[in-house]
Amino acid sequence: MNGQEERAAIVQNIEELIVKSLFHPWWSLKEVEAKAATLRDSVLDFQNASNEQFAQKVNSWLSEFGISHMSFFHVSGRQVPPQLSIGADLRAFRNGDGYGWYVQHLTQGGVAEQSGIRLGDAVLSVNGKSAAPPQEPRFQLGKTHEVVIQSDRDADSRVVKLDLPSATEKDRPPMSMPKPISHEILPEQIGLIRVATFPGAVGFDFARSFDQTVAMLKAAGCNRLMIDLRGNPGGGLGSLRIMSYLVPDRRPTGYSLTRKGRASGRSINTVTPINRIPDHKLGLWAMALRFGLMHRDRSLGLWTESLGKQPFHGRTILLVDEFTRSAAEMIAAFASKSKIATVVGSQTPGQVLGAANFKLPGEYRLRIPLTGWYMWDDELIEGKGVVPDLLIKPTLETLRNGRDVQMETALETARTL
């Protein structure tokens, strides 16, 4: 197969996958089919382009669907956002010369933090290429990157080398993430748990680790809890364990629908329920058989696990920001709508569709959503996001002074509970 034949096969595969499987929360199947039919003409002039140029053109076309979790990339040069690669959330702020990218949040234990990058640092360039907005810097896993950083507008810049680990086969999407859970005990018996991501589809290991963390905090006398979900890109079912700790009983949190499930009019009371993360390996096998053989449609409902009364109930804070996505955003939506925790930070982006990666010819991959997430009362939060109870946005001045104003506000609020 020559280059043109391969690109033609890729385009055909993308069209077929979108028509067959794409879940679009607002478009009808006819609208999806009509849009899919325009791909061939849109990329016709890029048949002989480089892998990067071809991917950029296809991604530009995918963006016209106006929904989250859609991307196209070549495995040899996947350029990953800083949130998923170096553990840093970058935000464009106006400075004296226009706009620049500044570090708004760092994942503890991430590549950026370990390399000495701090809040408020300006990212001037990556591998010799200017990092001026609106194009956010991207990083390739398994490579070393030279990043020019300026910590103070009047100080000299410095070069920081970032060594990124390679993506593993299970990374969906490819990402480089440190330990998913970290914690500390703050003054006045306030427990803080930082959750960087939800690894694993079922979340067995995550749930066990979260249980251990909560047990340690309770043993230390913590009766107030802050859960930091800022910068969390989502992941698997481990998010259910956090939602379960927020309430004492079993109650619905929300449900996902495939195209088939939506067409049949299914709801929280008619989809297959999940109300427990398995606590042993046998349970994992049972769940795999259940959804691999009996309930192959991915329409399902999540119900809390009835973990009982906790000392921090009514005294819980959730921290979120514009980089809190997917499963982490589902937690924030559940807490906000149920009024079971105080949400602090900035508005989340509303990116809660469930996606999967598909292999294409020539080592390309297509990522598209297969399900939509609805709250238990049928509200769809895709494109809406969650507005915090206390809306706090960092400024360039506070960041450059090393202040985390969202954490400061959360801590002040926790002290009053």
Secondary structure, DSSP 8 states (H G I E B T S, - for coil): --HHHHHHHHHHHHHHHHHHH---SS--HHHHHHHHTTHHHHSGGGTTS-HHHHHHHHHHHHHTT--SS-EEEEGGG-EE-HHHHTSEEEEEEEETTEEEEEEEEE-TTSHHHHTT--TT-EEEEETTEE--TTS---EETTSEEEEEEESSTTS--EEEEEE-----TT-SS------SEEEEEETTTEEEEEE--B-SSS-HHHHHHHHHHHHHHHHTT--EEEEE-TT---BSTTHHHHHHHTSSS--EEEEEE-HHHHHTT--TTTSEEE----SSHHHHHHHHHIIIII--S--EEEE-------TTTT-EEEEE-TT--HHHHHHHHHHHHHT-SEEEES-------EEEEEEEGGGEEEEEEEEEEEETTS-B-TTT----SEE----HHHHHTT--HHHHHHHHHHHH-
